[in-house]
Amino acid sequence: MARTSPNIVITGTPGVGKTTHCELLAERTGLKHLSVNDIVKDRECHEGWDEEYESWIVDEDKLLDAMEEQVLQGGCILDWHACDLFPKSWVDLVVVLRVDSMTLYDRLSARKYPEIKLQENLDSEIMEVLLQEARDSYDEEIVVELQSNTADDMDVNVDRIEAWLKQWKENNAAN
Ligand code: ADP
């Protein structure tokens, strides 16, 4: 069944501003914000807790099963620091948020990340790991890279995504 509302993935290195963007976007558009972290935790889609990285060891099959019914209805914003596991058929737009290293360092330090996790995430951002993952996994025309250094960036980004959503709905209604 065709979706009447699109699904949007908001991804990027931890600390880029995914959750903040998703919350604002959900408030403005009525789309549902799905925090994949919360689903992993609440629906127990994991094989335990990694002490060193202080994060869940995700069971991806279980996670996809837990999300499928809701996502297939459309109108979801998927908030996660990975994107390549989501089937192409689920996704209409992939937003990869980016941030300067110093800003990311400050945000992750404020979260009291363990040193190893902080360093890995900084490296990942510098090496554009998530951007590459998105480009490798989805058609290039649906992948958008947006800066998330300041509150102004966030406003501009959310305006842009809202405009995209409006256009998607018009195109979809016409088809
Ligand atoms: P993520 O979900 O990607 O881990 P968050 O949305 O939790 O990131 O944001 C991490 C921190 O950075 C929060 O304190 C948030 O307020 C701040 N932040 C995120 N994006 C921006 C931005 N564009 N401008 C200023 N602060 C931001």
Backbone and ligand atoms as CSV (ligand in chain L), in Angstrom:
chain,resi,resn,atom,element,x,y,z
A,1,MET,N,N,0.843,-1.204,0.000
A,1,MET,CA,C,0.000,0.000,0.000
A,1,MET,C,C,0.879,1.256,0.000
A,2,ALA,N,N,0.546,2.221,-0.852
A,2,ALA,CA,C,1.374,3.428,-0.926
A,2,ALA,C,C,1.182,4.283,0.331
A,3,ARG,N,N,2.287,4.901,0.759
A,3,ARG,CA,C,2.214,5.780,1.940
A,3,ARG,C,C,1.600,7.123,1.546
A,4,THR,N,N,0.796,7.688,2.429
A,4,THR,CA,C,0.286,9.036,2.164
A,4,THR,C,C,1.125,10.082,2.897
A,5,SER,N,N,2.024,9.612,3.733
A,5,SER,CA,C,2.959,10.509,4.407
A,5,SER,C,C,4.332,9.826,4.388
A,6,PRO,N,N,5.393,10.584,4.139
A,6,PRO,CA,C,6.699,9.953,3.944
A,6,PRO,C,C,7.393,9.576,5.252
A,7,ASN,N,N,8.391,8.729,5.110
A,7,ASN,CA,C,9.289,8.424,6.232
A,7,ASN,C,C,10.622,9.126,5.997
A,8,ILE,N,N,11.117,9.750,7.058
A,8,ILE,CA,C,12.367,10.509,6.974
A,8,ILE,C,C,13.359,9.934,7.985
A,9,VAL,N,N,14.557,9.639,7.543
A,9,VAL,CA,C,15.619,9.228,8.470
A,9,VAL,C,C,16.459,10.463,8.798
A,10,ILE,N,N,16.659,10.716,10.087
A,10,ILE,CA,C,17.597,11.767,10.506
A,10,ILE,C,C,18.765,11.045,11.178
A,11,THR,N,N,19.935,11.141,10.552
A,11,THR,CA,C,21.065,10.378,11.067
A,11,THR,C,C,22.292,11.267,11.225
A,12,GLY,N,N,23.356,10.685,11.729
A,12,GLY,CA,C,24.594,11.430,11.983
A,12,GLY,C,C,25.250,10.887,13.234
A,13,THR,N,N,26.477,11.286,13.429
A,13,THR,CA,C,27.258,10.896,14.605
A,13,THR,C,C,26.522,11.327,15.887
A,14,PRO,N,N,26.596,10.556,16.969
A,14,PRO,CA,C,26.003,11.018,18.228
A,14,PRO,C,C,26.460,12.444,18.563
A,15,GLY,N,N,25.501,13.282,18.970
A,15,GLY,CA,C,25.817,14.653,19.346
A,15,GLY,C,C,25.618,15.671,18.227
A,16,VAL,N,N,25.310,15.221,17.003
A,16,VAL,CA,C,25.133,16.205,15.914
A,16,VAL,C,C,23.832,16.995,16.053
A,17,GLY,N,N,22.878,16.417,16.778
A,17,GLY,CA,C,21.607,17.136,16.955
A,17,GLY,C,C,20.397,16.411,16.376
A,18,LYS,N,N,20.490,15.113,16.247
A,18,LYS,CA,C,19.378,14.348,15.658
A,18,LYS,C,C,18.092,14.504,16.464
A,19,THR,N,N,18.199,14.236,17.770
A,19,THR,CA,C,16.986,14.238,18.597
A,19,THR,C,C,16.374,15.640,18.645
A,20,THR,N,N,17.221,16.650,18.778
A,20,THR,CA,C,16.722,18.029,18.834
A,20,THR,C,C,15.990,18.376,17.533
A,21,HIS,N,N,16.575,18.011,16.394
A,21,HIS,CA,C,15.914,18.250,15.109
A,21,HIS,C,C,14.593,17.480,15.018
A,22,CYS,N,N,14.636,16.196,15.404
A,22,CYS,CA,C,13.440,15.351,15.267
A,22,CYS,C,C,12.289,15.890,16.103
A,23,GLU,N,N,12.615,16.338,17.317
A,23,GLU,CA,C,11.551,16.834,18.196
A,23,GLU,C,C,10.898,18.087,17.601
A,24,LEU,N,N,11.747,18.983,17.105
A,24,LEU,CA,C,11.220,20.217,16.508
A,24,LEU,C,C,10.396,19.904,15.253
A,25,LEU,N,N,10.920,19.009,14.450
A,25,LEU,CA,C,10.233,18.641,13.208
A,25,LEU,C,C,8.891,17.967,13.504
A,26,ALA,N,N,8.875,17.094,14.503
A,26,ALA,CA,C,7.638,16.397,14.864
A,26,ALA,C,C,6.589,17.398,15.360
A,27,GLU,N,N,7.067,18.356,16.159
A,27,GLU,CA,C,6.161,19.374,16.698
A,27,GLU,C,C,5.550,20.204,15.566
A,28,ARG,N,N,6.383,20.537,14.582
A,28,ARG,CA,C,5.910,21.412,13.508
A,28,ARG,C,C,5.074,20.691,12.451
A,29,THR,N,N,5.318,19.396,12.264
A,29,THR,CA,C,4.689,18.700,11.133
A,29,THR,C,C,3.664,17.653,11.544
A,30,GLY,N,N,3.713,17.215,12.791
A,30,GLY,CA,C,2.810,16.132,13.210
A,30,GLY,C,C,3.339,14.752,12.838
A,31,LEU,N,N,4.516,14.682,12.196
A,31,LEU,CA,C,5.110,13.367,11.936
A,31,LEU,C,C,5.507,12.746,13.284
A,32,LYS,N,N,5.599,11.401,13.292
A,32,LYS,CA,C,5.922,10.713,14.552
A,32,LYS,C,C,7.434,10.564,14.709
A,33,HIS,N,N,7.954,11.002,15.828
A,33,HIS,CA,C,9.386,10.860,16.098
A,33,HIS,C,C,9.646,9.489,16.708
A,34,LEU,N,N,10.343,8.626,15.975
A,34,LEU,CA,C,10.704,7.320,16.522
A,34,LEU,C,C,12.164,7.354,16.955
A,35,SER,N,N,12.388,7.370,18.257
A,35,SER,CA,C,13.750,7.299,18.770
A,35,SER,C,C,14.161,5.832,18.764
A,36,VAL,N,N,15.050,5.484,17.856
A,36,VAL,CA,C,15.417,4.069,17.709
A,36,VAL,C,C,16.113,3.575,18.982
A,37,ASN,N,N,16.853,4.452,19.629
A,37,ASN,CA,C,17.468,4.101,20.924
A,37,ASN,C,C,16.429,3.630,21.931
A,38,ASP,N,N,15.329,4.370,22.007
A,38,ASP,CA,C,14.272,4.002,22.964
A,38,ASP,C,C,13.636,2.669,22.580
A,39,ILE,N,N,13.468,2.436,21.266
A,39,ILE,CA,C,12.859,1.169,20.824
A,39,ILE,C,C,13.784,0.006,21.193
A,40,VAL,N,N,15.089,0.196,20.951
A,40,VAL,CA,C,16.073,-0.848,21.300
A,40,VAL,C,C,15.949,-1.193,22.781
A,41,LYS,N,N,15.855,-0.162,23.597
A,41,LYS,CA,C,15.807,-0.348,25.046
A,41,LYS,C,C,14.452,-0.907,25.499
A,42,ASP,N,N,13.370,-0.258,25.067
A,42,ASP,CA,C,12.040,-0.603,25.588
A,42,ASP,C,C,11.547,-1.951,25.065
A,43,ARG,N,N,11.880,-2.261,23.804
A,43,ARG,CA,C,11.385,-3.536,23.229
A,43,ARG,C,C,12.452,-4.628,23.311
A,44,GLU,N,N,13.520,-4.313,24.007
A,44,GLU,CA,C,14.618,-5.263,24.233
A,44,GLU,C,C,15.162,-5.873,22.939
A,45,CYS,N,N,15.467,-4.997,21.978
A,45,CYS,CA,C,16.043,-5.439,20.706
A,45,CYS,C,C,17.564,-5.419,20.816
A,46,HIS,N,N,18.078,-6.112,21.796
A,46,HIS,CA,C,19.521,-6.091,21.999
A,46,HIS,C,C,19.991,-7.383,22.653
A,47,GLU,N,N,21.302,-7.554,22.607
A,47,GLU,CA,C,21.909,-8.752,23.202
A,47,GLU,C,C,22.723,-8.361,24.435
A,48,GLY,N,N,22.307,-7.309,25.098
A,48,GLY,CA,C,22.984,-6.900,26.330
A,48,GLY,C,C,23.638,-5.527,26.201
A,49,TRP,N,N,24.339,-5.174,27.267
A,49,TRP,CA,C,24.921,-3.836,27.413
A,49,TRP,C,C,26.434,-3.922,27.256
A,50,ASP,N,N,27.012,-3.068,26.428
A,50,ASP,CA,C,28.472,-3.040,26.283
A,50,ASP,C,C,29.034,-2.054,27.306
A,51,GLU,N,N,29.761,-2.602,28.283
A,51,GLU,CA,C,30.253,-1.758,29.387
A,51,GLU,C,C,31.260,-0.722,28.905
A,52,GLU,N,N,32.132,-1.155,27.972
A,52,GLU,CA,C,33.196,-0.254,27.535
A,52,GLU,C,C,32.628,0.960,26.799
A,53,TYR,N,N,31.675,0.682,25.893
A,53,TYR,CA,C,31.107,1.763,25.080
A,53,TYR,C,C,29.869,2.386,25.713
A,54,GLU,N,N,29.422,1.773,26.808
A,54,GLU,CA,C,28.206,2.227,27.467
A,54,GLU,C,C,27.065,2.366,26.465
A,55,SER,N,N,26.824,1.273,25.733
A,55,SER,CA,C,25.700,1.284,24.787
A,55,SER,C,C,25.175,-0.138,24.597
A,56,TRP,N,N,23.945,-0.251,24.059
A,56,TRP,CA,C,23.344,-1.558,23.820
A,56,TRP,C,C,23.993,-2.239,22.619
A,57,ILE,N,N,24.090,-3.576,22.685
A,57,ILE,CA,C,24.538,-4.359,21.522
A,57,ILE,C,C,23.259,-4.725,20.761
A,58,VAL,N,N,23.042,-4.062,19.639
A,58,VAL,CA,C,21.728,-4.109,18.983
A,58,VAL,C,C,21.520,-5.397,18.194
A,59,ASP,N,N,20.321,-5.977,18.356
A,59,ASP,CA,C,19.892,-7.105,17.526
A,59,ASP,C,C,19.062,-6.500,16.384
A,60,GLU,N,N,19.696,-6.354,15.210
A,60,GLU,CA,C,19.071,-5.593,14.129
A,60,GLU,C,C,17.795,-6.250,13.595
A,61,ASP,N,N,17.781,-7.577,13.521
A,61,ASP,CA,C,16.572,-8.253,13.016
A,61,ASP,C,C,15.380,-7.976,13.932
A,62,LYS,N,N,15.639,-8.095,15.209
A,62,LYS,CA,C,14.578,-7.853,16.198
A,62,LYS,C,C,14.109,-6.389,16.129
A,63,LEU,N,N,15.074,-5.506,15.935
A,63,LEU,CA,C,14.748,-4.078,15.860
A,63,LEU,C,C,13.851,-3.788,14.651
A,64,LEU,N,N,14.228,-4.316,13.506
A,64,LEU,CA,C,13.429,-4.072,12.296
A,64,LEU,C,C,12.021,-4.645,12.466
A,65,ASP,N,N,11.925,-5.832,13.067
A,65,ASP,CA,C,10.603,-6.428,13.318
A,65,ASP,C,C,9.768,-5.537,14.226
A,66,ALA,N,N,10.425,-4.976,15.231
A,66,ALA,CA,C,9.702,-4.136,16.204
A,66,ALA,C,C,9.197,-2.845,15.557
A,67,MET,N,N,9.907,-2.368,14.515
A,67,MET,CA,C,9.558,-1.081,13.920
A,67,MET,C,C,8.632,-1.190,12.715
A,68,GLU,N,N,8.640,-2.360,12.080
A,68,GLU,CA,C,8.070,-2.486,10.732
A,68,GLU,C,C,6.626,-1.991,10.612
A,69,GLU,N,N,5.768,-2.474,11.494
A,69,GLU,CA,C,4.336,-2.169,11.337
A,69,GLU,C,C,4.098,-0.656,11.328
A,70,GLN,N,N,4.713,0.025,12.258
A,70,GLN,CA,C,4.508,1.465,12.360
A,70,GLN,C,C,5.128,2.207,11.165
A,71,VAL,N,N,6.323,1.800,10.778
A,71,VAL,CA,C,7.011,2.523,9.705
A,71,VAL,C,C,6.278,2.344,8.368
A,72,LEU,N,N,5.719,1.151,8.150
A,72,LEU,CA,C,5.037,0.921,6.864
A,72,LEU,C,C,3.797,1.794,6.708
A,73,GLN,N,N,3.279,2.277,7.822
A,73,GLN,CA,C,2.125,3.194,7.727
A,73,GLN,C,C,2.549,4.581,7.259
A,74,GLY,N,N,3.844,4.883,7.330
A,74,GLY,CA,C,4.370,6.184,6.891
A,74,GLY,C,C,4.274,7.240,7.977
A,75,GLY,N,N,4.813,8.423,7.661
A,75,GLY,CA,C,4.729,9.548,8.589
A,75,GLY,C,C,5.651,9.439,9.783
A,76,CYS,N,N,6.774,8.712,9.621
A,76,CYS,CA,C,7.700,8.537,10.754
A,76,CYS,C,C,9.013,9.274,10.511
A,77,ILE,N,N,9.583,9.782,11.602
A,77,ILE,CA,C,10.942,10.318,11.558
A,77,ILE,C,C,11.796,9.342,12.354
A,78,LEU,N,N,12.747,8.713,11.685
A,78,LEU,CA,C,13.595,7.707,12.335
A,78,LEU,C,C,14.877,8.380,12.798
A,79,ASP,N,N,15.103,8.321,14.092
A,79,ASP,CA,C,16.209,9.044,14.733
A,79,ASP,C,C,17.247,8.021,15.185
A,80,TRP,N,N,18.345,7.911,14.383
A,80,TRP,CA,C,19.383,6.965,14.825
A,80,TRP,C,C,20.739,7.278,14.237
A,81,HIS,N,N,21.792,6.781,14.926
A,81,HIS,CA,C,23.171,7.059,14.502
A,81,HIS,C,C,23.672,6.032,13.487
A,82,ALA,N,N,22.734,5.384,12.811
A,82,ALA,CA,C,23.079,4.496,11.694
A,82,ALA,C,C,21.888,4.543,10.759
A,83,CYS,N,N,22.076,4.148,9.510
A,83,CYS,CA,C,20.909,4.157,8.625
A,83,CYS,C,C,20.906,2.963,7.691
A,84,ASP,N,N,22.037,2.266,7.545
A,84,ASP,CA,C,22.110,1.260,6.479
A,84,ASP,C,C,21.259,0.023,6.738
A,85,LEU,N,N,20.747,-0.127,7.955
A,85,LEU,CA,C,19.918,-1.299,8.227
A,85,LEU,C,C,18.478,-1.112,7.764
A,86,PHE,N,N,18.035,0.144,7.580
A,86,PHE,CA,C,16.635,0.356,7.191
A,86,PHE,C,C,16.463,0.039,5.705
A,87,PRO,N,N,15.462,-0.827,5.370
A,87,PRO,CA,C,15.261,-1.168,3.959
A,87,PRO,C,C,14.977,0.081,3.120
A,88,LYS,N,N,15.481,0.075,1.893
A,88,LYS,CA,C,15.261,1.226,0.997
A,88,LYS,C,C,13.778,1.543,0.839
A,89,SER,N,N,12.967,0.479,0.840
A,89,SER,CA,C,11.525,0.668,0.628
A,89,SER,C,C,10.862,1.426,1.784
A,90,TRP,N,N,11.522,1.542,2.907
A,90,TRP,CA,C,10.946,2.263,4.053
A,90,TRP,C,C,11.160,3.768,3.938
A,91,VAL,N,N,12.164,4.178,3.164
A,91,VAL,CA,C,12.741,5.515,3.359
A,91,VAL,C,C,12.511,6.441,2.159
A,92,ASP,N,N,12.008,7.660,2.436
A,92,ASP,CA,C,11.783,8.644,1.373
A,92,ASP,C,C,12.822,9.762,1.387
A,93,LEU,N,N,13.411,10.035,2.549
A,93,LEU,CA,C,14.433,11.081,2.641
A,93,LEU,C,C,15.416,10.693,3.753
A,94,VAL,N,N,16.712,10.913,3.492
A,94,VAL,CA,C,17.729,10.670,4.523
A,94,VAL,C,C,18.461,11.985,4.759
A,95,VAL,N,N,18.362,12.498,5.975
A,95,VAL,CA,C,19.072,13.722,6.334
A,95,VAL,C,C,20.281,13.326,7.179
A,96,VAL,N,N,21.466,13.689,6.700
A,96,VAL,CA,C,22.684,13.426,7.467
A,96,VAL,C,C,23.131,14.754,8.074
A,97,LEU,N,N,23.069,14.846,9.388
A,97,LEU,CA,C,23.493,16.083,10.062
A,97,LEU,C,C,24.995,16.047,10.267
A,98,ARG,N,N,25.620,17.228,10.141
A,98,ARG,CA,C,27.078,17.347,10.277
A,98,ARG,C,C,27.402,18.466,11.256
A,99,VAL,N,N,28.555,18.315,11.905
A,99,VAL,CA,C,28.941,19.334,12.881
A,99,VAL,C,C,30.461,19.480,12.891
A,100,ASP,N,N,30.929,20.681,13.240
A,100,ASP,CA,C,32.381,20.915,13.361
A,100,ASP,C,C,32.941,20.102,14.526
A,101,SER,N,N,34.211,19.701,14.398
A,101,SER,CA,C,34.820,18.834,15.414
A,101,SER,C,C,34.823,19.449,16.812
A,102,MET,N,N,35.171,20.737,16.888
A,102,MET,CA,C,35.259,21.365,18.211
A,102,MET,C,C,33.884,21.389,18.891
A,103,THR,N,N,32.888,21.687,18.102
A,103,THR,CA,C,31.521,21.739,18.655
A,103,THR,C,C,31.101,20.352,19.114
A,104,LEU,N,N,31.425,19.353,18.297
A,104,LEU,CA,C,31.060,17.976,18.675
A,104,LEU,C,C,31.799,17.558,19.940
A,105,TYR,N,N,33.071,17.937,20.015
A,105,TYR,CA,C,33.860,17.604,21.199
A,105,TYR,C,C,33.172,18.170,22.452
A,106,ASP,N,N,32.771,19.426,22.376
A,106,ASP,CA,C,32.120,20.058,23.531
A,106,ASP,C,C,30.810,19.355,23.893
A,107,ARG,N,N,30.028,19.006,22.861
A,107,ARG,CA,C,28.726,18.371,23.148
A,107,ARG,C,C,28.909,16.991,23.768
A,108,LEU,N,N,29.879,16.225,23.256
A,108,LEU,CA,C,30.075,14.865,23.787
A,108,LEU,C,C,30.742,14.895,25.165
A,109,SER,N,N,31.615,15.877,25.383
A,109,SER,CA,C,32.212,16.019,26.714
A,109,SER,C,C,31.130,16.351,27.734
A,110,ALA,N,N,30.217,17.219,27.338
A,110,ALA,CA,C,29.125,17.596,28.249
A,110,ALA,C,C,28.289,16.370,28.618
A,111,ARG,N,N,28.254,15.391,27.727
A,111,ARG,CA,C,27.497,14.161,28.004
A,111,ARG,C,C,28.306,13.165,28.821
A,112,LYS,N,N,29.531,13.521,29.112
A,112,LYS,CA,C,30.428,12.649,29.871
A,112,LYS,C,C,30.628,11.284,29.197
A,113,TYR,N,N,30.812,11.324,27.905
A,113,TYR,CA,C,31.109,10.094,27.175
A,113,TYR,C,C,32.449,9.524,27.636
A,114,PRO,N,N,32.581,8.178,27.703
A,114,PRO,CA,C,33.901,7.598,27.964
A,114,PRO,C,C,34.872,8.031,26.862
A,115,GLU,N,N,36.155,8.196,27.220
A,115,GLU,CA,C,37.157,8.727,26.293
A,115,GLU,C,C,37.182,7.963,24.955
A,116,ILE,N,N,37.127,6.642,25.034
A,116,ILE,CA,C,37.227,5.815,23.817
A,116,ILE,C,C,36.045,6.088,22.875
A,117,LYS,N,N,34.875,6.260,23.477
A,117,LYS,CA,C,33.662,6.496,22.681
A,117,LYS,C,C,33.700,7.910,22.087
A,118,LEU,N,N,34.186,8.854,22.886
A,118,LEU,CA,C,34.286,10.235,22.426
A,118,LEU,C,C,35.227,10.313,21.210
A,119,GLN,N,N,36.390,9.689,21.353
A,119,GLN,CA,C,37.380,9.739,20.281
A,119,GLN,C,C,36.863,9.054,19.012
A,120,GLU,N,N,36.215,7.909,19.192
A,120,GLU,CA,C,35.682,7.195,18.016
A,120,GLU,C,C,34.627,8.005,17.286
A,121,ASN,N,N,33.805,8.682,18.061
A,121,ASN,CA,C,32.757,9.482,17.424
A,121,ASN,C,C,33.332,10.705,16.721
A,122,LEU,N,N,34.356,11.308,17.308
A,122,LEU,CA,C,35.013,12.439,16.637
A,122,LEU,C,C,35.643,11.976,15.322
A,123,ASP,N,N,36.335,10.836,15.375
A,123,ASP,CA,C,36.953,10.295,14.153
A,123,ASP,C,C,35.891,10.015,13.098
A,124,SER,N,N,34.801,9.429,13.547
A,124,SER,CA,C,33.723,9.058,12.633
A,124,SER,C,C,33.155,10.296,11.923
A,125,GLU,N,N,33.010,11.381,12.684
A,125,GLU,CA,C,32.488,12.624,12.098
A,125,GLU,C,C,33.492,13.198,11.081
A,126,ILE,N,N,34.767,13.205,11.466
A,126,ILE,CA,C,35.800,13.756,10.576
A,126,ILE,C,C,35.898,12.919,9.292
A,127,MET,N,N,35.760,11.604,9.437
A,127,MET,CA,C,35.877,10.705,8.269
A,127,MET,C,C,34.574,10.596,7.469
A,128,GLU,N,N,33.553,11.304,7.889
A,128,GLU,CA,C,32.259,11.325,7.197
A,128,GLU,C,C,31.641,9.935,7.081
A,129,VAL,N,N,31.780,9.141,8.132
A,129,VAL,CA,C,31.327,7.745,8.079
A,129,VAL,C,C,29.827,7.631,7.805
A,130,LEU,N,N,29.032,8.427,8.506
A,130,LEU,CA,C,27.581,8.325,8.336
A,130,LEU,C,C,27.126,8.825,6.970
A,131,LEU,N,N,27.788,9.873,6.483
A,131,LEU,CA,C,27.439,10.398,5.161
A,131,LEU,C,C,27.712,9.330,4.102
A,132,GLN,N,N,28.845,8.674,4.224
A,132,GLN,CA,C,29.199,7.627,3.272
A,132,GLN,C,C,28.227,6.446,3.366
A,133,GLU,N,N,27.896,6.094,4.595
A,133,GLU,CA,C,26.948,4.986,4.806
A,133,GLU,C,C,25.603,5.305,4.129
A,134,ALA,N,N,25.154,6.539,4.293
A,134,ALA,CA,C,23.883,6.938,3.683
A,134,ALA,C,C,23.983,6.903,2.158
A,135,ARG,N,N,25.092,7.397,1.631
A,135,ARG,CA,C,25.252,7.430,0.164
A,135,ARG,C,C,25.374,6.032,-0.409
A,136,ASP,N,N,25.997,5.127,0.369
A,136,ASP,CA,C,26.142,3.744,-0.107
A,136,ASP,C,C,24.823,2.974,-0.040
A,137,SER,N,N,23.917,3.414,0.820
A,137,SER,CA,C,22.723,2.610,1.098
A,137,SER,C,C,21.475,3.083,0.354
A,138,TYR,N,N,21.452,4.356,-0.065
A,138,TYR,CA,C,20.231,4.914,-0.665
A,138,TYR,C,C,20.568,5.658,-1.956
A,139,ASP,N,N,19.521,5.891,-2.770
A,139,ASP,CA,C,19.735,6.647,-4.007
A,139,ASP,C,C,20.210,8.052,-3.658
A,140,GLU,N,N,21.173,8.547,-4.448
A,140,GLU,CA,C,21.803,9.812,-4.042
A,140,GLU,C,C,20.828,10.977,-3.966
A,141,GLU,N,N,19.746,10.930,-4.775
A,141,GLU,CA,C,18.827,12.074,-4.761
A,141,GLU,C,C,17.991,12.167,-3.479
A,142,ILE,N,N,17.977,11.116,-2.654
A,142,ILE,CA,C,17.208,11.240,-1.409
A,142,ILE,C,C,18.106,11.504,-0.191
A,143,VAL,N,N,19.414,11.621,-0.412
A,143,VAL,CA,C,20.336,11.850,0.715
A,143,VAL,C,C,20.740,13.332,0.753
A,144,VAL,N,N,20.494,13.970,1.895
A,144,VAL,CA,C,20.804,15.392,2.040
A,144,VAL,C,C,21.731,15.592,3.245
A,145,GLU,N,N,22.790,16.367,3.042
A,145,GLU,CA,C,23.737,16.667,4.123
A,145,GLU,C,C,23.452,18.083,4.632
A,146,LEU,N,N,23.220,18.228,5.940
A,146,LEU,CA,C,22.908,19.549,6.501
A,146,LEU,C,C,23.793,19.841,7.712
A,147,GLN,N,N,24.203,21.102,7.849
A,147,GLN,CA,C,25.060,21.506,8.972
A,147,GLN,C,C,24.231,21.736,10.232
A,148,SER,N,N,24.778,21.352,11.374
A,148,SER,CA,C,24.048,21.505,12.641
A,148,SER,C,C,24.965,22.046,13.732
A,149,ASN,N,N,25.538,23.233,13.459
A,149,ASN,CA,C,26.436,23.844,14.449
A,149,ASN,C,C,25.719,24.800,15.383
A,150,THR,N,N,24.695,25.468,14.862
A,150,THR,CA,C,24.053,26.539,15.639
A,150,THR,C,C,22.522,26.383,15.617
A,151,ALA,N,N,21.883,27.140,16.504
A,151,ALA,CA,C,20.418,27.124,16.549
A,151,ALA,C,C,19.849,27.642,15.221
A,152,ASP,N,N,20.548,28.610,14.604
A,152,ASP,CA,C,20.089,29.105,13.303
A,152,ASP,C,C,20.129,28.001,12.252
A,153,ASP,N,N,21.208,27.206,12.284
A,153,ASP,CA,C,21.294,26.067,11.349
A,153,ASP,C,C,20.053,25.186,11.501
A,154,MET,N,N,19.717,24.943,12.755
A,154,MET,CA,C,18.605,24.029,13.016
A,154,MET,C,C,17.294,24.584,12.450
A,155,ASP,N,N,17.069,25.882,12.635
A,155,ASP,CA,C,15.851,26.499,12.095
A,155,ASP,C,C,15.797,26.363,10.587
A,156,VAL,N,N,16.936,26.657,9.953
A,156,VAL,CA,C,16.993,26.576,8.485
A,156,VAL,C,C,16.736,25.132,8.040
A,157,ASN,N,N,17.347,24.189,8.745
A,157,ASN,CA,C,17.198,22.778,8.376
A,157,ASN,C,C,15.740,22.322,8.484
A,158,VAL,N,N,15.119,22.692,9.596
A,158,VAL,CA,C,13.741,22.237,9.813
A,158,VAL,C,C,12.818,22.900,8.776
A,159,ASP,N,N,13.074,24.171,8.456
A,159,ASP,CA,C,12.290,24.831,7.394
A,159,ASP,C,C,12.438,24.077,6.078
A,160,ARG,N,N,13.665,23.679,5.778
A,160,ARG,CA,C,13.931,22.972,4.519
A,160,ARG,C,C,13.211,21.631,4.466
A,161,ILE,N,N,13.255,20.919,5.570
A,161,ILE,CA,C,12.611,19.595,5.594
A,161,ILE,C,C,11.083,19.750,5.499
A,162,GLU,N,N,10.580,20.791,6.157
A,162,GLU,CA,C,9.137,21.058,6.077
A,162,GLU,C,C,8.717,21.354,4.631
A,163,ALA,N,N,9.537,22.138,3.945
A,163,ALA,CA,C,9.234,22.465,2.542
A,163,ALA,C,C,9.272,21.200,1.688
A,164,TRP,N,N,10.263,20.352,1.963
A,164,TRP,CA,C,10.365,19.076,1.235
A,164,TRP,C,C,9.119,18.234,1.474
A,165,LEU,N,N,8.647,18.200,2.726
A,165,LEU,CA,C,7.468,17.403,3.097
A,165,LEU,C,C,6.226,17.885,2.346
A,166,LYS,N,N,6.079,19.196,2.284
A,166,LYS,CA,C,4.925,19.787,1.593
A,166,LYS,C,C,4.936,19.361,0.114
A,167,GLN,N,N,6.136,19.463,-0.474
A,167,GLN,CA,C,6.292,19.093,-1.884
A,167,GLN,C,C,6.008,17.604,-2.093
A,168,TRP,N,N,6.500,16.783,-1.182
A,168,TRP,CA,C,6.280,15.328,-1.284
A,168,TRP,C,C,4.789,15.037,-1.269
A,169,LYS,N,N,4.073,15.704,-0.383
A,169,LYS,CA,C,2.629,15.444,-0.254
A,169,LYS,C,C,1.891,15.907,-1.514
A,170,GLU,N,N,2.305,17.052,-2.073
A,170,GLU,CA,C,1.665,17.537,-3.306
A,170,GLU,C,C,1.909,16.561,-4.443
A,171,ASN,N,N,3.157,16.111,-4.561
A,171,ASN,CA,C,3.493,15.165,-5.644
A,171,ASN,C,C,2.725,13.879,-5.470
A,172,ASN,N,N,2.619,13.450,-4.215
A,172,ASN,CA,C,1.979,12.181,-3.938
A,172,ASN,C,C,0.475,12.249,-4.202
A,173,ALA,N,N,-0.117,13.384,-3.854
A,173,ALA,CA,C,-1.555,13.549,-4.077
A,173,ALA,C,C,-1.857,13.556,-5.573
A,174,ALA,N,N,-0.916,14.101,-6.352
A,174,ALA,CA,C,-1.114,14.217,-7.800
A,174,ALA,C,C,-0.995,12.870,-8.490
A,175,ASN,N,N,-0.263,11.920,-7.854
A,175,ASN,CA,C,-0.030,10.625,-8.524
A,175,ASN,C,C,-1.168,9.628,-8.286
L,1,ADP,P1,P,21.983,13.497,18.938
L,1,ADP,O1,O,20.524,13.097,19.033
L,1,ADP,O2,O,22.478,13.545,17.534
L,1,ADP,O3,O,22.875,12.681,19.811
L,1,ADP,P2,P,21.120,15.862,20.406
L,1,ADP,O4,O,19.922,16.324,19.646
L,1,ADP,O5,O,20.867,15.085,21.659
L,1,ADP,O6,O,22.100,15.000,19.458
L,1,ADP,O7,O,22.025,17.128,20.681
L,1,ADP,C1,C,23.194,17.075,21.488
L,1,ADP,C2,C,23.375,18.423,22.188
L,1,ADP,O8,O,23.725,19.407,21.251
L,1,ADP,C3,C,22.124,18.919,22.896
L,1,ADP,O9,O,22.511,19.569,24.078
L,1,ADP,C4,C,21.535,19.916,21.919
L,1,ADP,O10,O,20.809,20.924,22.558
L,1,ADP,C5,C,22.785,20.470,21.243
L,1,ADP,N1,N,22.527,20.800,19.823
L,1,ADP,C6,C,22.160,19.944,18.873
L,1,ADP,N2,N,22.045,20.552,17.676
L,1,ADP,C7,C,22.365,21.836,17.883
L,1,ADP,C8,C,22.441,22.991,17.025
L,1,ADP,N3,N,22.178,22.912,15.697
L,1,ADP,N4,N,22.797,24.164,17.583
L,1,ADP,C9,C,23.071,24.260,18.903
L,1,ADP,N5,N,23.018,23.198,19.768
L,1,ADP,C10,C,22.672,22.006,19.260
